[in-house]
Amino acid sequence: MANIKAAKKKIKVISKKTAINRSRKSALKSAVKKFDEAVILGDKEKAQEQFVNAQKVLKQTATKSTIHANTAARKTSRMAKKLNTMA
């Protein structure tokens, strides 16, 4: 356990940031999962809606540095490819 005041504060700050990042990642995973489900069902219209939503969440998490910008771009690209290959 930390004894120095600044170290104690850092523990609080880190735990708060960890909770926020965990929440953002969870929302991201949910958005991507909803998109994947729509693709599996073959519903192109719903998949398009979910793609827009997932893309928005990806950009937000990348902007907030929860995930790397290149990771967000890669995931977005892969989802777009899935969407475009739908019949």
Backbone bond lengths (Angstrom), bond angles and torsions (degrees), N, CA, C in turn:
res aa  C-N    CA-C-N  psi(-1)  N-CA   C-N-CA  omega(-1)  CA-C   N-CA-C  phi
1 M - - - 1.453 - - 1.524 109.33 -
2 A 1.298 115.19 142.41 1.461 120.83 -177.96 1.526 111.08 -73.75
3 N 1.328 115.45 144.46 1.458 121.22 177.04 1.520 111.73 -107.46
4 I 1.312 116.66 -27.91 1.460 121.27 -177.69 1.525 109.33 -80.50
5 K 1.328 114.96 140.60 1.467 121.18 -175.41 1.530 112.35 -57.93
6 A 1.317 117.00 -44.28 1.472 121.23 -179.19 1.529 111.02 -63.82
7 A 1.320 116.62 -37.70 1.464 120.91 179.53 1.526 110.49 -67.79
8 K 1.334 116.20 -37.70 1.472 120.58 177.43 1.525 110.34 -63.99
9 K 1.328 115.55 -40.92 1.464 120.11 179.02 1.530 109.88 -64.97
10 K 1.330 116.45 -42.35 1.464 120.57 179.72 1.530 111.05 -59.19
11 I 1.316 116.95 -38.40 1.467 120.89 178.27 1.522 110.04 -60.12
12 K 1.332 116.61 -44.14 1.470 120.83 178.36 1.523 111.14 -63.80
13 V 1.332 116.21 -45.92 1.467 121.63 -177.56 1.528 110.37 -62.70
14 I 1.329 116.12 -44.84 1.463 120.48 -178.42 1.524 110.87 -64.72
15 S 1.331 117.18 -41.70 1.466 119.00 -179.51 1.528 111.04 -65.78
16 K 1.332 116.55 -35.27 1.466 120.75 177.67 1.534 110.38 -67.31
17 K 1.339 116.48 -45.47 1.472 120.89 179.24 1.523 111.11 -64.37
18 T 1.331 116.73 -38.18 1.460 121.08 179.00 1.520 110.43 -61.15
19 A 1.328 116.55 -42.67 1.465 120.85 179.27 1.528 111.02 -64.05
20 I 1.319 116.68 -41.93 1.469 120.98 179.64 1.526 110.27 -65.03
21 N 1.337 116.63 -45.79 1.465 120.58 179.84 1.525 111.43 -63.35
22 R 1.326 116.47 -39.03 1.463 120.73 178.67 1.525 110.22 -62.65
23 S 1.327 116.26 -40.96 1.460 121.45 178.64 1.527 110.86 -64.40
24 R 1.326 116.61 -43.98 1.472 120.81 179.58 1.524 111.58 -63.38
25 K 1.329 116.58 -43.19 1.464 120.25 -179.99 1.524 110.81 -65.56
26 S 1.319 116.44 -37.37 1.461 120.63 178.43 1.524 110.79 -64.29
27 A 1.323 116.90 -43.86 1.468 121.30 178.11 1.526 110.22 -63.22
28 L 1.317 116.47 -38.45 1.464 121.61 178.72 1.524 110.75 -63.81
29 K 1.321 116.26 -47.83 1.465 120.21 -179.79 1.522 110.99 -61.78
30 S 1.333 116.72 -39.37 1.466 120.71 178.74 1.523 111.16 -63.56
31 A 1.323 117.04 -42.65 1.464 121.42 -179.27 1.525 110.86 -64.30
32 V 1.319 116.66 -43.17 1.466 120.72 179.70 1.529 110.12 -66.88
33 K 1.329 116.39 -38.94 1.462 120.61 179.74 1.530 111.14 -64.35
34 K 1.335 117.01 -40.47 1.467 120.64 177.89 1.525 110.64 -63.04
35 F 1.322 116.39 -39.70 1.465 120.55 177.38 1.526 110.23 -62.82
36 D 1.332 116.62 -46.94 1.464 120.73 -179.19 1.528 111.65 -61.10
37 E 1.335 116.59 -38.84 1.465 120.34 178.46 1.524 110.79 -63.79
38 A 1.327 117.06 -41.29 1.465 121.13 179.12 1.528 110.44 -64.74
39 V 1.317 117.00 -37.38 1.468 120.97 178.74 1.528 109.83 -66.92
40 I 1.329 116.48 -42.87 1.464 120.76 -179.99 1.531 110.69 -62.69
41 L 1.334 116.36 -40.06 1.465 120.40 179.01 1.527 111.95 -71.20
42 G 1.312 117.29 -18.55 1.457 121.46 178.93 1.514 113.95 82.34
43 D 1.330 117.00 14.73 1.466 121.91 179.94 1.529 108.54 -87.72
44 K 1.334 115.96 97.20 1.467 120.45 -173.66 1.528 112.07 -66.17
45 E 1.328 117.07 -38.04 1.465 120.34 -178.57 1.527 111.02 -65.14
46 K 1.336 115.57 -45.65 1.464 119.90 179.12 1.534 110.11 -67.53
47 A 1.317 115.95 -37.83 1.466 119.96 178.58 1.525 110.40 -62.39
48 Q 1.327 116.52 -38.39 1.469 120.96 178.47 1.531 110.33 -62.95
49 E 1.336 116.48 -44.53 1.475 120.92 178.12 1.524 110.48 -61.28
50 Q 1.325 115.71 -46.69 1.460 120.25 -177.84 1.531 111.13 -67.61
51 F 1.324 116.62 -31.62 1.465 120.49 177.22 1.521 110.34 -63.79
52 V 1.329 116.08 -45.27 1.468 120.67 179.72 1.527 109.80 -61.17
53 N 1.326 115.94 -43.47 1.466 120.59 -179.90 1.533 110.84 -65.49
54 A 1.324 116.76 -46.30 1.466 120.44 -179.10 1.526 110.91 -63.97
55 Q 1.321 116.34 -38.53 1.462 120.87 178.87 1.529 110.28 -63.29
56 K 1.319 116.21 -40.74 1.469 121.41 178.44 1.532 110.38 -61.98
57 V 1.329 116.04 -47.08 1.464 120.48 -179.05 1.533 110.25 -65.14
58 L 1.320 117.26 -39.97 1.468 120.80 177.77 1.525 111.20 -60.10
59 K 1.316 116.73 -46.08 1.467 120.18 -179.83 1.525 111.28 -63.82
60 Q 1.334 116.45 -39.68 1.466 120.01 179.74 1.520 111.05 -63.95
61 T 1.333 117.03 -46.34 1.459 119.18 -178.42 1.526 111.26 -66.95
62 A 1.328 116.73 -32.98 1.468 119.60 177.31 1.526 110.44 -70.26
63 T 1.330 116.83 -39.80 1.463 121.30 179.42 1.521 111.03 -63.44
64 K 1.323 116.32 -36.62 1.464 120.95 -179.62 1.524 112.33 -84.53
65 S 1.336 116.94 4.60 1.471 123.86 178.09 1.523 113.76 63.55
66 T 1.326 116.38 26.85 1.458 118.95 173.90 1.521 108.96 -77.73
67 I 1.332 116.19 -38.70 1.460 121.44 171.55 1.529 107.65 -124.48
68 H 1.312 116.44 162.10 1.460 120.94 -179.66 1.524 109.74 -73.97
69 A 1.305 116.44 147.65 1.467 122.03 -178.48 1.526 111.66 -60.13
70 N 1.330 117.01 -38.22 1.468 120.07 179.31 1.524 111.53 -66.98
71 T 1.316 117.30 -33.87 1.461 121.47 176.97 1.517 109.67 -64.33
72 A 1.315 116.48 -44.15 1.465 121.02 178.77 1.525 110.41 -62.40
73 A 1.323 116.56 -43.43 1.464 120.81 179.75 1.524 110.82 -63.88
74 R 1.311 116.98 -41.77 1.466 121.48 -179.91 1.528 111.33 -63.85
75 K 1.334 116.19 -44.90 1.466 120.02 179.51 1.524 111.08 -65.33
76 T 1.328 116.67 -41.05 1.465 121.14 178.47 1.523 110.11 -61.96
77 S 1.319 116.30 -43.88 1.459 121.29 -179.72 1.523 111.19 -62.18
78 R 1.308 116.93 -43.15 1.466 120.87 -179.82 1.521 111.40 -65.88
79 M 1.339 115.74 -39.01 1.470 118.85 178.04 1.523 110.66 -66.97
80 A 1.328 117.47 -40.00 1.465 121.52 178.79 1.526 110.14 -62.76
81 K 1.316 116.14 -39.20 1.463 121.05 178.71 1.531 110.23 -63.45
82 K 1.340 116.70 -43.23 1.470 120.66 177.46 1.522 110.56 -61.50
83 L 1.326 115.66 -42.82 1.461 120.90 -178.14 1.524 110.80 -64.75
84 N 1.315 117.18 -41.86 1.465 121.18 -177.99 1.525 113.25 -71.77
85 T 1.332 116.98 -24.87 1.467 119.53 179.79 1.526 112.41 -85.43
86 M 1.333 116.86 -5.14 1.471 119.57 177.59 1.525 109.36 -67.27
87 A 1.328 115.08 142.77 1.480 119.61 -178.87 1.512 111.71 -74.20
